[in-house]
Every structure is written in C-alpha cells, then in structure tokens.
C-alpha cells in the first residue's frame, strides 16, 4: 500500500499529472511485483525557491518520497527509482543531477485503507 509523493518545480497540466501518476504506478507494479489498486501517488508543485539540492544544475528539480511496505530487496527499490528517474527525464527534461528518491519502509500493518490493512511482504 505504497504512498509515492513527488515534490517538483515542474508546472504540470491535469493531463500531465494523471499521465505521470499512471506511469509511476505502472513502474511500481512492475518493479515491486504488486498490483495497482493500492498504489497512491501525490504530486506537489513547488516554487523553484522551495526545493534545493546541492548537486542540482539548471532545470526542474524532483524529489520522490516513497513510503513503502518493508521487505523488498534493494535491487527492486533501485530498479523502481531508476525507471522513475528515466521517465521523468524523458518526459519532463529533468536532469539526472536534479532527481532524488528516498524510501521509508513500514511494517505492513501500518499501511491501511478503509477496506484493508497491509500484511508483510512475502516476495523475493
């Protein structure tokens, strides 16, 4: 039951936000071996003065805070981050130096919706 939160200095249309959420959900379900129904995505547009990254170059900045269920191997998290970065770079011309992802892992029962409570991840 991940919550994928983007903070970005991009100015996106409603259609672009929807396309980004759909693309990231697809990447997440592929790389994390799960289904899409429980993936939550938020996109927050920020003024360029709001986001700072020491190595940043000219261009938009994007941070991804990925709140996920614990247990996935490093390789899955890294693949998800790299595929997401590639999509952001290709679609919105975000320079590699201007992207950062942080994963926070939670026990499954700390992630819930009205109709379910997450369990422990039992994949590879």
LINSULJO-V444797 format. One record per backbone hydrogen bond with DSSP energy under -1.0 kcal/mol. NH is the residue of the N-H (numbers start at 1). CO is the residue of the C=O. Records with the same first field share a line. If there is no record, write none. Layout:
NH->CO, CO
This chain:
3->67
4->40
5->65
6->42
7->63
8->44
9->61
17->13
18->14
19->15
20->16
21->17
22->18
23->19
24->20
25->21
26->22
27->23
28->24
29->25
30->26
31->27
32->28
34->29
39->36
40->2
42->4
44->6
46->8
50->47
56->53
62->98
63->7
64->100
65->5
66->102
67->3
68->104
70->106
77->73
78->74
79->75
80->76
81->77
82->78
83->79
84->80
85->81
86->82
87->83
88->84
89->85
90->86
91->87
92->88
93->89
98->95
99->96
100->62
102->64
104->66
106->68
110->107
111->108
113->116
118->111
